[in-house]
Amino acid sequence: LLSASIQDVFSWILLGLVTVMSTTKEYSGIFIMVAGVAFLTVILFYLVRPALAKIAEKVQSFEDLSSANFGIVVVLLLVCALITDELGLYSVFGGFILGLSLPREGFFIQAISMRLKDITVIAFLPVFFAFSGLNTNILNLGQIDMIGPTLVIVLFAFISKYFSCMFTMRFISGFSWRESSAIGGLIN
């Protein structure tokens, strides 16, 4: 899971870079995106995290996440998503950076996770899939000039994840070839 998470972070960053390059055709857009995300990360870890640590201490001592404290986290989540979306990265990346910067007090994270899970599963997940489905045109992949690049991208994504994970599990962790191959397949 950690490996897949790290790979997803790099994939989102590369996707953001490709998106910025394809829309602006200038390298200044890439610089603005990277600098903006770095600035957001510094703000979240060095300014927002200490403030949230104080809230987490209160939540931990009372073992209750108030609506006001949960509202603060949700507003921060939406602001981070908006900022990364404006920078050219997907809004998911803003939520991911905020999640990394949250204090790790046990009950605080557990309470936020429980409340966000309800909202996400009931409201946002179906909306995400509906929106993704409405914006996907699979017929474009059938165009002759799109088949080659699509196959190259899919094969590269599969092969790079499969073989890097398989060789790591075999030579560093000492698993058998069969187990290593199974883990390489599961990471995909």
Residue frames as qw, qx, qy, qz and C-alpha x, y, z in Angstrom:
[[0.000, 0.885, 0.466, 0.000, 0.00, 0.00, 0.00],
 [0.303, -0.785, 0.114, 0.528, 2.84, 2.38, 0.83],
 [0.397, -0.131, 0.616, 0.667, 4.50, 1.60, -2.48],
 [0.198, 0.600, 0.682, 0.368, 1.26, 2.16, -4.38],
 [0.136, -0.919, -0.287, 0.233, 0.71, 5.45, -2.51],
 [0.348, -0.598, 0.324, 0.645, 4.19, 6.72, -3.35],
 [0.334, 0.141, 0.710, 0.604, 3.72, 5.69, -6.97],
 [0.093, 0.786, 0.597, 0.127, 0.37, 7.50, -7.08],
 [0.215, -0.854, -0.046, 0.472, 1.96, 10.69, -5.72],
 [0.306, -0.373, 0.532, 0.696, 4.59, 10.64, -8.45],
 [0.255, 0.407, 0.769, 0.422, 1.95, 9.81, -11.07],
 [0.009, 0.891, 0.439, -0.119, -0.22, 12.78, -9.99],
 [0.254, -0.739, 0.194, 0.593, 2.82, 15.08, -10.09],
 [0.303, -0.115, 0.690, 0.648, 3.82, 13.86, -13.55],
 [0.179, 0.625, 0.725, 0.228, 0.23, 14.12, -14.76],
 [0.088, -0.907, -0.225, 0.345, 0.12, 17.69, -13.46],
 [0.288, -0.540, 0.424, 0.668, 3.38, 18.51, -15.24],
 [0.269, 0.191, 0.779, 0.534, 2.11, 17.03, -18.51],
 [0.083, 0.792, 0.605, -0.004, -1.20, 18.88, -18.14],
 [0.142, -0.855, 0.003, 0.499, 0.54, 22.20, -17.53],
 [0.304, -0.330, 0.599, 0.663, 2.92, 21.59, -20.44],
 [0.236, 0.368, 0.796, 0.418, 0.08, 20.72, -22.80],
 [0.028, 0.855, 0.516, -0.048, -2.08, 23.68, -21.85],
 [0.149, -0.914, 0.031, 0.375, 0.47, 26.50, -21.52],
 [0.790, 0.516, 0.024, 0.332, 3.29, 25.41, -23.85],
 [0.129, 0.810, -0.345, 0.456, 5.61, 27.40, -21.58],
 [0.638, -0.009, -0.650, 0.414, 8.02, 26.28, -18.92],
 [0.091, -0.318, 0.351, -0.876, 6.98, 29.14, -16.65],
 [0.745, -0.295, -0.171, -0.573, 3.71, 27.29, -15.97],
 [0.844, -0.070, -0.502, 0.176, 5.68, 24.30, -14.70],
 [0.347, 0.214, -0.470, 0.783, 7.79, 26.53, -12.46],
 [0.396, -0.343, 0.113, -0.844, 4.68, 28.23, -11.06],
 [0.857, -0.241, -0.326, -0.319, 3.06, 24.86, -10.36],
 [0.758, -0.004, -0.513, 0.402, 6.12, 23.38, -8.62],
 [0.164, 0.250, -0.374, 0.878, 6.80, 26.57, -6.63],
 [0.535, -0.357, -0.054, -0.764, 3.14, 26.88, -5.67],
 [0.881, -0.237, -0.391, -0.120, 2.91, 23.28, -4.43],
 [0.605, 0.083, -0.491, 0.621, 6.18, 23.68, -2.51],
 [0.088, -0.321, 0.235, -0.913, 4.90, 26.90, -0.92],
 [0.728, -0.338, -0.201, -0.562, 1.57, 25.25, -0.02],
 [0.845, -0.109, -0.494, 0.172, 3.43, 22.31, 1.53],
 [0.371, 0.174, -0.447, 0.795, 5.63, 24.60, 3.63],
 [0.365, -0.350, 0.074, -0.859, 2.60, 26.59, 4.81],
 [0.828, -0.280, -0.323, -0.362, 0.72, 23.42, 5.73],
 [0.812, -0.081, -0.479, 0.323, 3.58, 21.80, 7.62],
 [0.434, 0.055, -0.374, 0.818, 4.99, 24.85, 9.41],
 [0.209, -0.166, 0.137, -0.954, 1.96, 27.07, 10.02],
 [0.707, -0.195, -0.271, -0.623, -1.22, 25.00, 9.75],
 [0.728, -0.054, -0.675, 0.106, 0.06, 21.82, 11.39],
 [0.236, 0.035, -0.618, 0.749, 1.01, 23.51, 14.71],
 [0.425, -0.102, 0.108, -0.893, -2.41, 25.16, 14.85],
 [0.798, -0.077, -0.431, -0.414, -4.12, 21.86, 14.14],
 [0.522, 0.072, -0.759, 0.382, -1.94, 20.19, 16.80],
 [0.143, -0.085, 0.485, -0.859, -3.57, 22.43, 19.41],
 [0.708, -0.017, -0.123, -0.695, -7.00, 21.41, 18.15],
 [0.741, 0.088, -0.663, -0.065, -5.91, 17.75, 18.15],
 [0.214, 0.124, -0.740, 0.625, -4.83, 18.05, 21.80],
 [0.449, -0.029, 0.299, -0.842, -8.28, 19.37, 22.75],
 [0.795, 0.087, -0.360, -0.481, -9.99, 16.68, 20.74],
 [0.583, 0.158, -0.770, 0.207, -7.74, 14.03, 22.32],
 [0.014, 0.107, -0.676, 0.729, -8.39, 15.23, 25.86],
 [0.555, 0.103, 0.291, -0.773, -12.19, 15.42, 25.43],
 [0.273, 0.048, 0.936, 0.219, -12.36, 12.48, 22.98],
 [0.372, 0.714, 0.564, -0.183, -14.86, 14.44, 20.93],
 [0.296, 0.055, 0.405, 0.863, -14.45, 16.15, 17.58],
 [0.226, 0.605, 0.413, -0.642, -16.78, 19.13, 17.61],
 [0.555, 0.689, 0.448, 0.127, -18.56, 20.28, 14.49],
 [0.069, 0.976, -0.146, -0.145, -16.54, 23.51, 14.52],
 [0.394, -0.583, 0.652, 0.282, -13.22, 21.62, 14.57],
 [0.619, 0.233, 0.712, 0.234, -14.39, 19.25, 11.85],
 [0.386, 0.884, 0.261, -0.039, -15.54, 22.28, 9.84],
 [0.136, -0.857, 0.402, 0.293, -12.04, 23.75, 10.08],
 [0.496, -0.236, 0.773, 0.319, -10.55, 20.58, 8.63],
 [0.543, 0.548, 0.624, 0.123, -13.14, 20.43, 5.83],
 [0.218, 0.963, 0.025, -0.155, -12.58, 24.10, 4.90],
 [0.276, -0.684, 0.593, 0.324, -8.81, 23.49, 4.86],
 [0.585, 0.089, 0.772, 0.232, -9.38, 20.46, 2.66],
 [0.466, 0.768, 0.437, 0.043, -11.45, 22.44, 0.17],
 [0.023, 0.950, -0.209, -0.230, -8.97, 25.35, 0.15],
 [0.412, -0.471, 0.706, 0.332, -6.03, 23.00, -0.48],
 [0.577, 0.351, 0.712, 0.191, -7.96, 21.25, -3.25],
 [0.328, 0.915, 0.224, -0.076, -8.81, 24.60, -4.84],
 [0.155, -0.846, 0.409, 0.305, -5.21, 25.82, -4.66],
 [0.460, -0.246, 0.778, 0.351, -3.74, 22.71, -6.27],
 [0.527, 0.584, 0.610, 0.095, -6.46, 22.74, -8.92],
 [0.197, 0.967, 0.020, -0.159, -5.64, 26.37, -9.76],
 [0.287, -0.694, 0.578, 0.321, -1.94, 25.47, -9.92],
 [0.568, 0.455, -0.557, -0.400, -2.66, 22.86, -12.58],
 [0.086, 0.121, -0.976, 0.157, -2.49, 19.77, -10.39],
 [0.479, -0.423, -0.662, -0.391, -5.60, 17.84, -9.63],
 [0.437, -0.632, 0.143, -0.623, -7.51, 18.78, -6.50],
 [0.936, -0.257, -0.241, 0.007, -6.87, 15.32, -5.05],
 [0.657, 0.255, -0.346, 0.619, -3.25, 16.31, -4.55],
 [0.136, -0.564, 0.221, -0.784, -4.24, 19.21, -2.28],
 [0.815, -0.430, -0.011, -0.389, -6.21, 16.86, -0.07],
 [0.918, 0.034, -0.287, 0.271, -3.28, 14.45, -0.02],
 [0.371, 0.422, -0.356, 0.746, -0.83, 17.15, 1.12],
 [0.450, -0.539, 0.170, -0.692, -3.26, 18.26, 3.83],
 [0.940, -0.252, -0.163, -0.160, -3.65, 14.66, 4.96],
 [0.762, 0.186, -0.363, 0.503, 0.11, 14.33, 5.29],
 [0.147, 0.452, -0.305, 0.825, 0.30, 17.50, 7.35],
 [0.650, -0.577, -0.165, -0.467, -2.43, 16.59, 9.85],
 [0.223, -0.540, 0.709, -0.396, -1.18, 15.84, 13.37],
 [0.568, 0.077, -0.803, -0.164, -1.11, 12.12, 14.15],
 [0.333, -0.169, 0.664, -0.648, -2.87, 12.08, 17.53],
 [0.081, 0.100, 0.988, 0.084, -4.85, 8.85, 17.58],
 [0.217, 0.586, 0.716, -0.310, -8.40, 9.97, 18.24],
 [0.174, 0.658, -0.089, -0.727, -8.11, 13.12, 16.10],
 [0.160, 0.302, -0.755, -0.560, -7.26, 11.18, 12.94],
 [0.046, 0.237, 0.970, -0.011, -9.78, 8.46, 13.78],
 [0.209, 0.628, 0.526, -0.535, -12.61, 10.97, 14.33],
 [0.243, 0.590, -0.296, -0.711, -11.84, 12.86, 11.12],
 [0.072, 0.157, -0.906, -0.386, -11.62, 9.61, 9.15],
 [0.145, 0.392, 0.888, -0.191, -14.98, 8.40, 10.45],
 [0.267, 0.700, 0.303, -0.590, -16.76, 11.64, 9.57],
 [0.200, 0.565, -0.486, -0.636, -15.08, 12.03, 6.17],
 [0.119, -0.012, 0.968, 0.220, -15.78, 8.41, 5.27],
 [0.294, 0.562, 0.714, -0.297, -19.52, 8.96, 5.57],
 [0.272, 0.770, -0.014, -0.576, -19.46, 12.08, 3.42],
 [0.037, 0.496, -0.716, -0.490, -17.12, 10.55, 0.86],
 [0.173, 0.080, 0.972, 0.136, -18.85, 7.21, 0.40],
 [0.275, 0.616, 0.686, -0.274, -22.39, 8.59, 0.33],
 [0.277, 0.881, 0.156, -0.349, -21.92, 11.83, -1.64],
 [0.042, 0.797, -0.438, -0.413, -18.54, 12.42, -3.25],
 [0.391, -0.212, 0.851, 0.280, -17.59, 8.98, -4.56],
 [0.498, 0.532, 0.682, 0.053, -20.71, 8.57, -6.73],
 [0.242, 0.931, 0.045, -0.271, -20.33, 12.16, -7.98],
 [0.210, -0.647, 0.617, 0.395, -16.67, 11.52, -8.86],
 [0.429, 0.036, 0.858, 0.279, -17.48, 8.42, -10.87],
 [0.412, 0.745, 0.517, -0.083, -20.42, 10.07, -12.60],
 [0.094, 0.917, -0.177, -0.344, -18.30, 13.10, -13.49],
 [0.298, -0.456, 0.749, 0.378, -15.45, 10.87, -14.70],
 [0.485, 0.304, 0.808, 0.143, -17.85, 8.82, -16.78],
 [0.349, 0.861, 0.320, -0.185, -19.43, 11.89, -18.36],
 [0.062, 0.890, -0.341, -0.295, -16.02, 13.29, -19.31],
 [0.443, -0.305, 0.794, 0.285, -14.66, 10.04, -20.73],
 [0.718, 0.533, -0.099, -0.436, -14.97, 9.36, -24.43],
 [0.703, -0.242, 0.645, 0.176, -13.64, 5.88, -25.08],
 [0.725, 0.624, 0.284, 0.066, -14.29, 6.32, -28.81],
 [0.131, 0.930, -0.338, -0.059, -11.26, 8.63, -28.94],
 [0.506, -0.489, 0.702, 0.111, -9.05, 5.64, -28.12],
 [0.768, 0.312, 0.555, 0.069, -10.29, 3.90, -31.27],
 [0.404, 0.891, -0.135, -0.155, -8.81, 6.57, -33.51],
 [0.910, 0.274, -0.114, 0.289, -5.84, 5.20, -35.39],
 [0.342, 0.644, -0.333, 0.598, -3.48, 7.94, -34.23],
 [0.472, -0.621, 0.338, -0.527, -4.39, 7.33, -30.56],
 [0.979, -0.124, -0.134, -0.089, -3.96, 3.54, -30.44],
 [0.716, 0.339, -0.380, 0.477, -0.15, 3.59, -30.47],
 [0.027, 0.512, -0.424, 0.747, 0.37, 6.20, -27.73],
 [0.740, -0.402, 0.099, -0.530, -2.37, 4.61, -25.60],
 [0.973, -0.021, -0.223, 0.063, -0.76, 1.16, -25.81],
 [0.532, 0.414, -0.420, 0.608, 2.69, 2.58, -25.07],
 [0.256, -0.530, 0.332, -0.737, 1.42, 4.45, -21.98],
 [0.875, -0.299, 0.035, -0.380, -0.54, 1.44, -20.66],
 [0.921, 0.130, -0.288, 0.229, 2.34, -0.97, -21.28],
 [0.334, 0.494, -0.428, 0.679, 4.89, 1.39, -19.72],
 [0.483, -0.510, 0.270, -0.659, 2.70, 1.90, -16.65],
 [0.962, -0.179, -0.045, -0.202, 2.15, -1.83, -16.23],
 [0.842, 0.260, -0.314, 0.353, 5.72, -2.94, -16.92],
 [0.178, 0.576, -0.413, 0.683, 7.36, -0.27, -14.77],
 [0.592, -0.473, 0.307, -0.576, 5.20, -1.05, -11.74],
 [0.984, -0.054, -0.077, -0.149, 5.21, -4.82, -12.21],
 [0.817, 0.290, -0.323, 0.379, 8.92, -5.39, -12.77],
 [0.087, 0.595, -0.431, 0.673, 10.20, -2.80, -10.28],
 [0.682, -0.429, 0.285, -0.519, 8.03, -4.29, -7.54],
 [0.992, 0.034, -0.115, -0.049, 8.79, -7.87, -8.53],
 [0.665, 0.414, -0.400, 0.477, 12.58, -7.37, -8.57],
 [0.170, -0.591, 0.411, -0.673, 12.46, -5.41, -5.30],
 [0.832, -0.325, 0.192, -0.408, 10.51, -8.16, -3.57],
 [0.965, 0.162, -0.178, 0.109, 12.77, -10.87, -5.00],
 [0.658, 0.381, -0.331, 0.559, 16.23, -9.38, -4.49],
 [0.041, -0.510, 0.379, -0.771, 15.76, -7.06, -1.50],
 [0.656, -0.338, 0.279, -0.615, 13.04, -8.79, 0.49],
 [0.100, -0.312, 0.944, -0.030, 13.96, -12.37, -0.44],
 [0.749, 0.225, 0.366, -0.504, 10.56, -13.57, -1.63],
 [0.587, 0.081, 0.743, 0.310, 10.31, -16.40, -4.17],
 [0.027, -0.030, 0.522, 0.852, 9.81, -15.60, -7.86],
 [0.175, -0.505, -0.795, -0.288, 6.19, -16.73, -7.64],
 [0.269, -0.727, -0.483, 0.406, 5.43, -14.52, -4.61],
 [0.223, -0.416, 0.147, 0.869, 7.35, -11.60, -6.10],
 [0.014, -0.171, -0.663, -0.729, 5.43, -11.91, -9.36],
 [0.214, -0.648, -0.729, -0.052, 2.12, -12.03, -7.48],
 [0.259, -0.690, -0.265, 0.622, 2.99, -8.85, -5.57],
 [0.147, -0.206, 0.404, 0.879, 4.05, -7.18, -8.82],
 [0.102, -0.393, -0.754, -0.516, 0.68, -8.07, -10.29],
 [0.266, -0.704, -0.622, 0.216, -1.20, -6.85, -7.24],
 [0.236, -0.471, -0.065, 0.848, 0.46, -3.43, -7.34],
 [0.034, -0.080, -0.540, -0.837, -1.18, -2.91, -10.71]]
